[in-house]
């Protein structure tokens, strides 16, 4: 257990490797009650969210979840988040635990000129993320729920037993899975039910190894207030056709002129672990820094994501990573370290 964002969080239960493999091969669960939940309501909620959020939201239907970022005026990122569209006048935002206070203050500050109310509901919700290829079967076996029609990045209100929950199907592991939002006391009940059913409890350690293999970003690593979503390689989550959005002009300029640095994948050709903060070199020249790195549990390869100069970001470029006193050789590759296993509606 270690302190994290004001919570005492489990790093591991039975071990990071065992928990990682449980999610990849069967099913695991994460207590992610530390995540933040912010509600946006009002007649101009759609216009407001469209202004503060990077992705396209107007065409989304009620019941859809959209991933994107809150851009700042410099084109960097206040936070990355999920936006749940209840309707055009109500949105449920799920933000990172370490950024709850910052995000809430930022969002309130941006309400000027909009007929909208932003409220922080983070203390009202607990959350379990059930992840793995057997997640749907577990929900069916325990609760009798048939969830084939709840497609990827969709959500709805359900009853689990006699308890009301908000249930979505997104995930942060590269596997199929569900997020259950409910009162904290109800989340405790669900946790015990899953545990009794044999679902493996998982900590923050394997949450990071899993999201890394799926090339999913972690705020403060691949995204930050100084790393733009375009530099991170997430231009597909930025709608530059909007007439109005925070940071729009700078992000458009980056798109037109090209970014000067880019988050890439790296694979080492020797067994060494390229950890966050380690420097990346091309010959004698430092070209960047590792943002996340592991000896990948699923592939057995020493892999990393790194923010490097765009001039040296081409695939197959030979590089070295400074690991203690040694320059360990490797090459730049794509970030698709692991094939994601999501389910489409009806599968």
C-alpha positions as CSV (number, residue, x, y, z in Angstrom):
1,X,0.0,0.0,0.0
2,X,1.2,3.5,-0.8
3,X,-0.2,7.0,-0.7
4,X,-1.6,8.1,-4.1
5,X,-3.6,11.3,-4.8
6,X,-4.8,11.5,-1.2
7,X,-5.7,7.8,-1.0
8,X,-3.9,4.8,0.4
9,X,-3.8,2.6,-2.7
10,X,-2.7,-1.1,-3.2
11,X,0.3,-1.5,-5.5
12,X,-0.2,-5.2,-5.6
13,X,-2.1,-8.0,-3.9
14,X,-0.6,-11.4,-4.9
15,X,1.9,-9.8,-7.3
16,X,2.1,-7.6,-10.4
17,X,2.8,-10.4,-12.9
18,X,0.0,-12.7,-11.6
19,X,-2.5,-9.8,-11.6
20,X,-1.4,-8.7,-15.1
21,X,-1.8,-12.2,-16.5
22,X,-5.2,-12.6,-14.8
23,X,-6.5,-9.5,-16.7
24,X,-5.0,-10.7,-20.0
25,X,-6.2,-14.2,-19.7
26,X,-9.3,-14.2,-17.5
27,X,-10.6,-11.4,-15.3
28,X,-9.4,-9.0,-12.7
29,X,-10.8,-6.0,-10.8
30,X,-9.5,-2.7,-9.7
31,X,-10.8,-0.4,-7.0
32,X,-10.6,2.9,-8.8
33,X,-12.8,4.9,-6.4
34,X,-10.0,7.5,-6.3
35,X,-11.0,8.7,-9.8
36,X,-12.8,12.0,-10.0
37,X,-16.4,12.5,-11.2
38,X,-17.5,16.0,-12.3
39,X,-21.1,16.8,-13.4
40,X,-21.8,19.5,-16.0
41,X,-25.5,20.6,-16.3
42,X,-27.3,23.5,-18.0
43,X,-28.9,24.8,-21.1
44,X,-25.5,25.5,-22.7
45,X,-23.8,22.4,-21.4
46,X,-23.2,21.1,-24.9
47,X,-21.6,24.4,-26.0
48,X,-19.5,24.5,-22.9
49,X,-18.2,20.9,-23.1
50,X,-17.5,21.5,-26.8
51,X,-15.4,24.5,-25.8
52,X,-13.3,22.9,-23.0
53,X,-13.0,19.4,-24.5
54,X,-10.7,18.4,-27.4
55,X,-12.8,15.7,-29.1
56,X,-15.9,16.0,-31.2
57,X,-19.0,15.7,-28.9
58,X,-21.9,17.3,-30.7
59,X,-22.8,14.3,-32.8
60,X,-22.5,11.8,-30.0
61,X,-25.7,10.2,-28.8
62,X,-26.9,9.9,-25.2
63,X,-25.3,6.9,-23.7
64,X,-21.9,7.3,-25.5
65,X,-18.6,7.8,-23.9
66,X,-15.9,9.9,-25.6
67,X,-12.1,10.1,-24.7
68,X,-10.2,13.4,-25.1
69,X,-8.3,16.0,-23.2
70,X,-8.9,19.4,-21.6
71,X,-6.5,21.6,-23.6
72,X,-4.9,24.7,-22.0
73,X,-4.2,28.0,-23.7
74,X,-0.7,26.9,-24.7
75,X,-1.9,23.7,-26.4
76,X,-0.8,21.5,-23.4
77,X,-3.1,19.3,-21.4
78,X,-4.9,20.1,-18.1
79,X,-6.0,16.5,-18.0
80,X,-7.2,13.6,-20.1
81,X,-10.6,12.3,-19.3
82,X,-13.8,10.5,-20.4
83,X,-16.9,12.4,-21.2
84,X,-20.3,10.5,-20.7
85,X,-23.0,12.2,-22.6
86,X,-26.3,11.9,-20.7
87,X,-28.0,14.4,-23.0
88,X,-27.2,17.8,-24.5
89,X,-27.8,19.4,-21.1
90,X,-26.0,16.9,-18.9
91,X,-22.5,15.4,-19.0
92,X,-20.6,13.2,-16.6
93,X,-16.8,13.8,-16.7
94,X,-14.4,11.2,-15.2
95,X,-11.0,12.7,-14.5
96,X,-7.7,11.5,-13.0
97,X,-7.5,11.4,-9.2
98,X,-4.4,13.5,-8.9
99,X,-6.0,16.3,-10.9
100,X,-9.5,16.4,-9.4
101,X,-9.0,19.8,-7.6
102,X,-7.1,21.3,-10.5
103,X,-9.6,20.1,-13.1
104,X,-12.6,21.3,-11.0
105,X,-11.1,24.7,-10.5
106,X,-10.2,24.9,-14.2
107,X,-13.7,23.9,-15.4
108,X,-15.4,26.3,-13.0
109,X,-13.2,29.1,-14.3
110,X,-14.2,28.4,-17.9
111,X,-18.0,28.6,-17.2
112,X,-18.0,32.4,-17.6
113,X,-20.4,33.3,-20.4
114,X,-22.1,29.9,-20.4
115,X,-25.4,29.0,-18.8
116,X,-24.0,26.0,-17.1
117,X,-23.3,24.5,-13.6
118,X,-20.2,22.5,-12.9
119,X,-20.3,20.4,-9.7
120,X,-17.7,18.0,-8.1
121,X,-19.3,14.6,-7.2
122,X,-16.1,12.8,-6.6
123,X,-16.9,12.0,-3.0
124,X,-20.3,10.5,-3.9
125,X,-19.0,7.7,-6.1
126,X,-17.0,4.6,-5.6
127,X,-15.9,2.7,-8.7
128,X,-14.8,-0.8,-9.7
129,X,-13.2,-1.6,-13.0
130,X,-13.8,-5.2,-14.0
131,X,-11.3,-6.1,-16.8
132,X,-10.5,-9.1,-18.9
133,X,-11.9,-11.5,-21.5
134,X,-14.2,-13.1,-18.9
135,X,-15.6,-9.8,-17.6
136,X,-18.9,-10.1,-19.5
137,X,-19.4,-13.7,-18.3
138,X,-18.8,-12.6,-14.7
139,X,-21.5,-9.9,-14.9
140,X,-23.9,-12.4,-16.4
141,X,-23.1,-15.1,-13.8
142,X,-23.4,-12.9,-10.7
143,X,-26.1,-10.4,-11.7
144,X,-27.9,-12.1,-14.6
145,X,-27.1,-9.2,-16.8
146,X,-26.8,-9.8,-20.6
147,X,-24.5,-7.0,-21.7
148,X,-23.8,-7.8,-25.4
149,X,-25.7,-4.7,-26.4
150,X,-23.7,-2.4,-24.2
151,X,-21.0,-1.7,-26.9
152,X,-17.5,-0.4,-26.5
153,X,-17.5,3.2,-25.1
154,X,-21.2,3.1,-24.2
155,X,-22.9,3.4,-20.8
156,X,-26.2,3.2,-19.1
157,X,-28.0,3.0,-15.7
158,X,-28.6,-0.5,-14.4
159,X,-29.6,-2.3,-11.2
160,X,-27.2,-4.8,-9.8
161,X,-29.4,-6.7,-7.3
162,X,-31.3,-3.8,-5.7
163,X,-28.6,-1.3,-6.1
164,X,-28.5,1.4,-8.8
165,X,-25.3,1.8,-10.7
166,X,-23.9,3.6,-13.7
167,X,-22.2,1.0,-15.9
168,X,-19.9,1.7,-18.8
169,X,-17.7,-0.4,-21.1
170,X,-14.4,1.3,-21.7
171,X,-11.3,0.1,-19.8
172,X,-7.7,1.1,-19.3
173,X,-6.0,-2.2,-20.0
174,X,-6.5,-3.1,-23.7
175,X,-9.0,-5.8,-22.7
176,X,-12.8,-5.9,-22.6
177,X,-14.3,-4.7,-19.3
178,X,-16.8,-2.6,-17.4
179,X,-16.7,0.3,-15.0
180,X,-19.3,0.3,-12.1
181,X,-20.0,3.6,-10.5
182,X,-22.1,3.5,-7.3
183,X,-22.3,4.6,-3.7
184,X,-19.1,3.7,-1.9
185,X,-20.9,1.3,0.4
186,X,-22.4,-0.5,-2.6
187,X,-19.0,-0.7,-4.2
188,X,-17.8,-2.6,-1.1
189,X,-20.6,-5.1,-1.5
190,X,-19.8,-5.6,-5.2
191,X,-16.1,-6.0,-4.4
192,X,-16.9,-8.8,-2.0
193,X,-19.2,-10.5,-4.5
194,X,-16.6,-10.5,-7.2
195,X,-14.0,-11.7,-4.8
196,X,-16.2,-14.6,-3.7
197,X,-16.7,-15.4,-7.4
198,X,-12.9,-15.8,-7.9
199,X,-12.2,-12.4,-9.6
200,X,-8.6,-11.5,-9.0
201,X,-8.0,-8.2,-7.1
202,X,-5.5,-6.0,-8.9
203,X,-3.4,-3.0,-7.8
204,X,-1.9,0.1,-9.3
205,X,1.3,-1.8,-10.4
206,X,-0.4,-4.0,-13.0
207,X,-2.8,-1.2,-13.9
208,X,0.3,0.6,-15.2
209,X,1.9,-2.4,-17.0
210,X,-1.5,-3.2,-18.7
211,X,-2.2,0.3,-19.9
212,X,1.4,0.7,-21.1
213,X,1.3,-2.4,-23.3
214,X,-1.9,-1.0,-24.8
215,X,-0.1,2.3,-25.4
216,X,-2.7,4.2,-23.3
217,X,-1.3,7.4,-21.9
218,X,-0.8,8.3,-18.2
219,X,-1.1,12.0,-17.3
220,X,2.3,13.3,-16.2
221,X,4.1,10.8,-18.4
222,X,2.8,10.8,-22.1
223,X,0.6,13.9,-21.5
224,X,1.1,17.0,-19.4
225,X,0.5,20.7,-19.2
226,X,3.5,21.1,-21.6
227,X,3.0,18.0,-23.8
228,X,0.3,18.5,-26.3
229,X,-2.1,15.7,-27.5
230,X,-0.6,16.1,-31.0
231,X,2.9,15.5,-29.6
232,X,1.6,12.5,-27.7
233,X,0.2,11.0,-30.9
234,X,-3.4,11.5,-30.1
235,X,-4.5,13.8,-32.9
236,X,-7.5,11.5,-33.5
237,X,-8.9,12.8,-30.2
238,X,-8.6,16.4,-31.2
239,X,-11.3,18.0,-33.4
240,X,-9.5,20.9,-35.1
241,X,-12.6,21.7,-37.2
242,X,-14.4,23.3,-34.3
243,X,-15.0,27.0,-34.6
244,X,-14.1,27.5,-30.9
245,X,-12.0,25.5,-28.4
246,X,-9.4,26.4,-25.8
247,X,-5.9,26.2,-27.3
248,X,-7.4,25.7,-30.8
249,X,-5.1,28.2,-32.7
250,X,-1.9,26.7,-31.2
251,X,-3.0,23.1,-31.9
252,X,-3.9,24.0,-35.5
253,X,-0.5,25.6,-35.9
254,X,1.2,22.4,-34.6
255,X,-0.9,20.3,-37.0
256,X,0.0,22.6,-40.0
257,X,3.7,23.0,-39.2
258,X,4.3,19.7,-37.6
259,X,5.3,19.0,-34.0
260,X,9.0,19.4,-33.0
261,X,8.9,16.4,-30.7
262,X,6.8,13.2,-30.6
263,X,6.0,10.3,-28.3
264,X,7.2,7.1,-29.9
265,X,7.7,3.5,-29.1
266,X,11.1,2.1,-28.3
267,X,12.3,-1.5,-28.1
268,X,15.7,-2.4,-26.7
269,X,17.8,-5.2,-28.2
270,X,19.3,-6.1,-24.8
271,X,17.4,-7.2,-21.7
272,X,17.4,-4.0,-19.6
273,X,14.5,-1.9,-18.3
274,X,14.1,1.6,-19.8
275,X,12.4,3.4,-16.9
276,X,10.8,6.8,-16.9
277,X,13.2,9.7,-17.0
278,X,16.0,7.7,-18.7
279,X,17.7,9.7,-21.5
280,X,17.4,8.6,-25.1
281,X,20.4,9.2,-27.5
282,X,21.1,9.1,-31.2
283,X,24.8,8.7,-31.3
284,X,26.2,11.4,-29.0
285,X,23.2,13.6,-29.2
286,X,20.4,13.4,-26.5
287,X,17.1,13.3,-28.5
288,X,14.6,12.7,-25.7
289,X,13.5,11.0,-22.5
290,X,11.6,7.8,-21.6
291,X,8.0,8.6,-20.4
292,X,7.2,5.0,-19.4
293,X,9.2,1.8,-19.7
294,X,8.9,-1.9,-18.7
295,X,10.1,-5.4,-19.4
296,X,6.7,-6.1,-21.0
297,X,5.0,-9.0,-19.1
298,X,2.9,-10.0,-22.1
299,X,5.7,-9.9,-24.7
300,X,8.8,-10.4,-22.7
301,X,10.4,-7.5,-24.5
302,X,12.1,-4.4,-23.0
303,X,9.8,-1.6,-24.3
304,X,9.2,2.1,-23.7
305,X,7.3,5.1,-24.7
306,X,9.6,8.1,-25.1
307,X,9.2,11.8,-26.0
308,X,11.9,12.4,-28.7
309,X,12.8,15.1,-31.2
310,X,10.6,14.7,-34.2
311,X,13.6,14.8,-36.5
312,X,14.8,11.5,-35.0
313,X,11.3,9.8,-34.6
314,X,11.2,7.8,-37.7
315,X,10.5,4.1,-37.3
316,X,13.6,1.8,-37.1
317,X,15.9,4.7,-36.2
318,X,18.7,3.2,-34.1
319,X,19.0,4.8,-30.6
320,X,20.4,4.1,-27.2
321,X,19.0,4.6,-23.7
322,X,21.2,5.6,-20.9
323,X,20.6,3.0,-18.1
324,X,22.8,3.9,-15.2
325,X,26.4,3.9,-16.7
326,X,25.6,2.0,-19.9
327,X,24.2,3.0,-23.3
328,X,21.8,0.2,-24.1
329,X,21.0,-0.2,-27.8
330,X,17.5,-0.2,-29.3
331,X,15.3,1.2,-32.1
332,X,12.2,3.3,-32.5
333,X,9.1,1.3,-33.3
334,X,5.3,1.8,-33.3
335,X,3.5,1.9,-29.9
336,X,1.3,-1.0,-30.6
337,X,3.1,-3.3,-28.1
338,X,0.0,-5.4,-27.6
339,X,-3.1,-6.0,-29.7
340,X,-6.2,-4.6,-27.9
341,X,-9.1,-7.0,-27.4
342,X,-12.2,-4.9,-27.2
343,X,-15.8,-6.1,-28.1
344,X,-18.1,-4.4,-30.5
345,X,-21.8,-4.1,-29.8
346,X,-23.5,-7.5,-30.1
347,X,-20.3,-9.6,-30.1
